[in-house]
Amino acid sequence: MRQLDACNLTQAPNHPLPSPSWKQCVMEAPALWRRHLDDTFEFLNQIRKSSSQQEICQHLISYAQRFGARNVLAGPIPPPRALRREQISHVLLDAWPQQWSERYFSKGYLHRDPTIQLVKRGVTPFRWSEMDQISRVCSFGRQIMAEASEFNLRDGFTIPFATLNGQPVGFSVAGEKLEPGPHDRLAFQFVAACAFGCAALLADGKQASKPVRLSPRQQDVLRWVAEGLTVVEVADRLNVSRNTADTHLRLVRQRLGVTSNVQAVTTAFRLGLIS
């Protein structure tokens, strides 16, 4: 095939010159890619400098908001027979709607969750809207996803990966509507892996930090929360008012330096405060 001479493009009627806007896009593409790369590395540095898992969550949400995500949840997947307490203790990064987390763990949804099933299979990162293209989702799995949407988790992006010892890890961001481009999907995989590693190091560091003490009543309240009970159910079980149960949980969160009950249970397990 005869090659076109770039100098003679104007003489070939079937090969018009590219428009200025097209040429401008070609010239700007490397610069745009570089800006994206610099931006991603800046977020990675912010995550590495984080002093708590909550701070990591804040950076992650700030990064993921660009494509519509408002929530994040990540942790290694516990074994199938793990009790609720152990399941909750595996959560490393938690910026998920608390009421949904309480329902999710109390009803034993973890291993019937279609996103978790795909994570355990080690598939490539996927949009929740793409799950039907990867595997058949059963009716109960659809019910779980429908219930999640009640808490504004209608659309999500999940990144499956594994620890060095082969334990599967699920890392999800979600919101009302996600629109991640190809660059977002690729870049967020690096961000997620970095965030998970930093969160794991912080979790390990907490075990060697100054001991935290909880009162017997605070431990009781936290144990019942770990069993999946709501605040109202905990109050009924301990024969106290809901306000009293709320107060105990608020003090527990303050002492443990966390912002949610799921994080409180996770941290308490790691510190050996409840069993």
C-alpha positions as CSV (number, residue, x, y, z in Angstrom):
1,M,0.0,0.0,0.0
2,R,1.3,3.4,-1.0
3,Q,2.1,5.6,2.1
4,L,0.8,9.1,2.1
5,D,3.3,11.9,2.1
6,A,2.4,14.1,5.0
7,C,3.5,17.2,3.0
8,N,1.0,16.4,0.3
9,L,-2.1,15.7,2.3
10,T,-3.7,18.9,1.0
11,Q,-3.5,17.4,-2.6
12,A,-5.4,14.2,-1.6
13,P,-9.1,15.0,-1.7
14,N,-9.9,11.7,0.1
15,H,-7.6,12.6,3.0
16,P,-8.6,16.1,4.3
17,L,-6.4,17.7,6.9
18,P,-7.3,17.0,10.5
19,S,-9.3,19.8,12.1
20,P,-7.4,22.1,14.5
21,S,-9.4,20.8,17.4
22,W,-8.3,17.2,16.7
23,K,-4.6,18.3,16.5
24,Q,-4.9,20.2,19.7
25,C,-6.3,17.2,21.5
26,V,-3.4,15.1,20.2
27,M,-0.9,17.6,21.4
28,E,-2.6,18.1,24.8
29,A,-3.1,14.3,25.5
30,P,0.4,13.7,27.0
31,A,0.1,16.8,29.2
32,L,-3.3,15.7,30.4
33,W,-2.0,12.2,31.2
34,R,0.9,13.8,33.1
35,R,-1.5,15.9,35.1
36,H,-3.6,12.9,36.0
37,L,-0.4,11.0,37.0
38,D,0.9,13.8,39.2
39,D,-2.5,14.1,40.8
40,T,-2.6,10.4,41.6
41,F,0.9,10.5,43.1
42,E,-0.1,13.5,45.3
43,F,-3.1,11.5,46.7
44,L,-0.8,8.5,47.3
45,N,1.5,10.7,49.3
46,Q,-1.4,12.1,51.3
47,I,-2.5,8.5,52.1
48,R,1.0,7.5,53.2
49,K,1.1,10.5,55.6
50,S,-2.2,9.6,57.2
51,S,-2.1,9.0,60.9
52,S,-5.4,7.1,61.2
53,Q,-7.7,4.8,59.1
54,Q,-10.3,7.6,59.3
55,E,-8.0,10.0,57.6
56,I,-7.3,7.5,54.9
57,C,-11.0,7.2,54.3
58,Q,-11.3,10.9,54.0
59,H,-8.6,11.0,51.4
60,L,-10.1,8.1,49.5
61,I,-13.5,9.8,49.3
62,S,-12.0,13.1,48.3
63,Y,-10.3,11.2,45.4
64,A,-13.2,9.1,44.4
65,Q,-15.7,11.9,44.4
66,R,-14.4,12.9,41.0
67,F,-16.3,10.0,39.5
68,G,-19.3,10.1,41.9
69,A,-18.3,7.8,44.8
70,R,-19.2,8.9,48.4
71,N,-18.6,5.8,50.4
72,V,-15.8,3.3,50.9
73,L,-15.4,-0.1,52.6
74,A,-12.4,-2.4,52.5
75,G,-10.9,-5.4,54.2
76,P,-9.8,-9.0,53.9
77,I,-12.6,-11.5,53.4
78,P,-13.0,-13.7,56.5
79,P,-13.5,-17.5,56.2
80,P,-17.1,-18.7,55.4
81,R,-17.8,-20.0,58.9
82,A,-16.6,-16.8,60.7
83,L,-19.0,-15.4,63.2
84,R,-20.4,-11.9,62.9
85,R,-17.8,-10.5,65.3
86,E,-15.0,-11.9,63.3
87,Q,-16.5,-10.7,60.1
88,I,-16.7,-7.1,61.5
89,S,-13.2,-7.3,62.8
90,H,-11.9,-7.8,59.2
91,V,-13.1,-4.3,58.2
92,L,-10.0,-2.0,57.8
93,L,-11.5,1.0,56.1
94,D,-15.1,2.0,56.8
95,A,-17.0,5.0,55.4
96,W,-20.1,3.0,54.8
97,P,-23.7,3.9,55.9
98,Q,-23.8,2.6,59.5
99,Q,-27.4,1.4,59.4
100,W,-26.7,-0.6,56.3
101,S,-23.6,-2.1,57.9
102,E,-25.6,-3.2,61.0
103,R,-28.2,-4.8,58.8
104,Y,-25.7,-6.4,56.5
105,F,-23.7,-8.1,59.3
106,S,-26.6,-9.0,61.5
107,K,-28.4,-10.8,58.6
108,G,-25.3,-12.6,57.5
109,Y,-25.2,-11.1,54.0
110,L,-21.4,-11.2,53.7
111,H,-20.9,-14.5,51.8
112,R,-24.1,-14.2,49.9
113,D,-23.2,-10.8,48.6
114,P,-22.5,-11.1,44.9
115,T,-19.7,-8.6,45.0
116,I,-17.9,-10.6,47.7
117,Q,-18.5,-13.8,45.7
118,L,-16.7,-12.2,42.7
119,V,-13.9,-10.9,45.0
120,K,-13.3,-14.5,46.2
121,R,-13.0,-15.6,42.6
122,G,-10.3,-13.1,42.0
123,V,-11.9,-11.4,39.0
124,T,-10.7,-8.1,37.6
125,P,-12.1,-4.8,39.0
126,F,-15.7,-4.4,38.1
127,R,-18.6,-2.0,38.2
128,W,-21.6,-3.3,40.1
129,S,-23.6,-2.8,36.9
130,E,-21.3,-5.2,35.2
131,M,-21.8,-8.1,37.5
132,D,-24.4,-9.8,35.2
133,Q,-21.8,-9.9,32.5
134,I,-19.3,-11.7,34.7
135,S,-21.5,-14.2,36.5
136,R,-25.1,-15.0,37.2
137,V,-26.5,-13.1,40.2
138,C,-29.1,-15.1,42.1
139,S,-32.3,-13.7,43.4
140,F,-31.0,-13.3,47.0
141,G,-28.0,-11.5,45.7
142,R,-30.2,-9.1,43.8
143,Q,-32.2,-8.6,47.0
144,I,-29.0,-7.6,48.9
145,M,-28.0,-5.1,46.2
146,A,-31.6,-3.7,46.2
147,E,-31.4,-3.2,50.0
148,A,-28.0,-1.5,49.6
149,S,-29.6,1.0,47.2
150,E,-31.9,2.1,50.0
151,F,-28.8,3.6,51.7
152,N,-27.7,5.4,48.5
153,L,-25.4,2.6,47.5
154,R,-26.9,2.2,44.1
155,D,-23.8,2.1,42.0
156,G,-20.3,0.9,43.0
157,F,-16.9,-0.1,41.9
158,T,-15.1,-3.1,43.5
159,I,-11.4,-3.9,43.3
160,P,-10.5,-7.5,44.3
161,F,-6.9,-8.3,45.2
162,A,-5.1,-10.5,47.6
163,T,-2.6,-10.3,50.5
164,L,0.8,-11.8,50.3
165,N,-0.5,-15.0,52.0
166,G,-3.3,-15.2,49.4
167,Q,-6.2,-14.0,51.5
168,P,-8.8,-12.2,49.2
169,V,-9.4,-8.5,49.8
170,G,-12.4,-6.5,48.8
171,F,-12.2,-2.8,48.2
172,S,-15.4,-1.0,47.2
173,V,-16.5,2.5,46.6
174,A,-20.1,3.4,46.0
175,G,-22.6,6.2,45.7
176,E,-25.8,7.2,43.8
177,K,-24.2,7.1,40.4
178,L,-20.6,6.4,39.4
179,E,-19.0,7.5,36.2
180,P,-15.4,6.3,36.3
181,G,-13.4,6.7,33.1
182,P,-10.7,4.3,32.0
183,H,-8.1,6.4,33.7
184,D,-10.1,6.6,36.9
185,R,-10.5,2.8,37.0
186,L,-6.8,2.2,36.5
187,A,-5.6,4.9,38.8
188,F,-7.9,4.0,41.6
189,Q,-6.5,0.5,41.7
190,F,-3.1,1.9,42.7
191,V,-4.8,4.3,45.2
192,A,-6.8,1.4,46.7
193,A,-3.8,-0.9,47.1
194,C,-1.7,1.8,48.7
195,A,-4.6,2.7,51.1
196,F,-5.2,-0.9,52.1
197,G,-1.5,-1.4,52.9
198,C,-1.3,1.8,54.9
199,A,-4.5,0.9,56.8
200,A,-3.1,-2.5,57.6
201,L,0.1,-1.0,59.0
202,L,-1.9,1.5,61.1
203,A,-4.1,-1.4,62.4
204,D,-1.0,-3.3,63.4
205,G,0.5,-0.3,65.1
206,K,-2.6,0.2,67.2
207,Q,-1.9,-3.1,68.9
208,A,1.5,-1.8,70.1
209,S,0.2,1.6,71.2
210,K,-0.9,2.7,74.7
211,P,-3.6,0.4,76.0
212,V,-7.2,1.6,75.9
213,R,-9.5,0.7,78.8
214,L,-13.3,0.2,78.5
215,S,-15.6,-0.1,81.4
216,P,-17.5,-3.5,81.9
217,R,-20.7,-1.8,80.7
218,Q,-19.0,-0.4,77.6
219,Q,-17.6,-3.8,76.8
220,D,-21.1,-5.3,77.2
221,V,-22.6,-2.8,74.9
222,L,-19.9,-3.3,72.3
223,R,-20.2,-7.1,72.5
224,W,-23.9,-6.9,71.7
225,V,-23.2,-4.5,68.8
226,A,-20.7,-7.0,67.5
227,E,-23.5,-9.6,67.6
228,G,-25.4,-7.4,65.1
229,L,-27.9,-5.8,67.5
230,T,-29.1,-2.3,66.9
231,V,-28.8,0.4,69.6
232,V,-32.5,-0.1,70.5
233,E,-32.0,-3.9,70.8
234,V,-28.9,-3.4,72.9
235,A,-30.8,-1.1,75.2
236,D,-33.6,-3.6,75.6
237,R,-31.1,-6.4,76.3
238,L,-29.3,-4.5,79.0
239,N,-32.5,-3.0,80.4
240,V,-31.3,0.6,79.9
241,S,-32.6,3.5,77.9
242,R,-31.6,4.1,74.3
243,N,-29.9,7.3,75.3
244,T,-27.8,5.4,77.8
245,A,-26.8,2.9,75.2
246,D,-26.0,5.7,72.8
247,T,-23.9,7.4,75.4
248,H,-21.9,4.3,76.1
249,L,-21.2,3.8,72.4
250,R,-20.2,7.4,71.9
251,L,-17.7,7.2,74.7
252,V,-16.3,3.9,73.3
253,R,-15.9,5.5,69.9
254,Q,-14.1,8.5,71.5
255,R,-11.7,6.3,73.4
256,L,-10.9,4.1,70.4
257,G,-10.5,7.2,68.1
258,V,-13.1,6.0,65.6
259,T,-16.3,7.4,64.1
260,S,-18.6,4.4,63.6
261,N,-19.8,1.4,65.6
262,V,-18.4,-1.0,63.0
263,Q,-14.9,0.6,63.4
264,A,-15.3,0.5,67.2
265,V,-16.0,-3.3,67.1
266,T,-13.1,-3.9,64.6
267,T,-10.6,-1.9,66.7
268,A,-11.8,-3.4,70.0
269,F,-11.2,-6.9,68.6
270,R,-7.7,-6.0,67.4
271,L,-6.9,-4.5,70.8
272,G,-8.3,-7.5,72.7
273,L,-10.9,-5.4,74.5
274,I,-13.7,-7.8,73.6
275,S,-13.7,-11.4,72.5
